[in-house]
Amino acid sequence: MKILELLRYDLPAEIIRLWQEQESETLLPLQELAVKRHKLFGEGNLLFQAPTSSGKTFIGEMAAIQTALRRKKVVYLVPLKALAEEKYLDFKEKYVPYGLEVIISTRDHREFDERLEEGRFSIAVVVYEKLAQLLVRRPERLQEIELVIADELELLSDPERGALVELLLTHILQSSCRLIGL
């Protein structure tokens, strides 16, 4: 599937051109399945399990951007502050020029915590524990979030952090949020 075909999913031509330049002219097989067969831009929770370099991260990015461009809030969960920093800088560089407010929340990045708590963002890149803490203090925030992308779900098998992540994901699944796991 050519990336240009994503025009039919209510994505701006400028974003699709950006993806063509930075990703590829065509989607990888898993990405095409996500769009066509599994309704990536539709409703319902999804889980993508595939080897490294199969395109899972870009699946999450496409869903996040399409949702944020519709003025709905997105939380992009990652397990490590280094991954959060990388994803935040990438999203900020690419999507702030299109009017999206991208924030980060980790132990090392607290400058946007107030905006996260108040729901003033388009996309929040957050480590799992920070979202869990937020929802204890402000459970109503979950009702305002349209989409949660849960990246690196192998964290569930971590003996120290897995239980907290499982509880967080269960809480998300019980809400009206859409969850896409990678």
C-alpha angles and dihedrals in degrees: 000000000000115000088232088069088070087080087086090063096067096262119143117250090235091060092047090051089050090052091048090054097044103031116020145290090255136039120247115250094260091049091051091050090050092053101039108029104025098038098236090181093046133067135290134065120287136194122198118193116178141131123283113282093026092116103258095137093054089050088059092045094051092051092045095050095044089051095045092049087058086060093253122133121253130192116199108199122204130172100227134051090225090057090046091053092049094048092044093052091046094049093042093052094045105036111026088079087062093057099264119139108222120190136173131214122191135129088271095042111056098142092099098040092105091052090048091051092048094045094241101148144082097213124013117194104205139168113239096250094053092054090048090052092047092052091052090055099034110020091165090070090075090065090059096051115092100186137021118193109200107198126191095020091178081089085085089077093055107114093215103039105020097087093053091049091049091052091047093050091047089053090050092048090053091055130072091260120116112235125205114185123200 
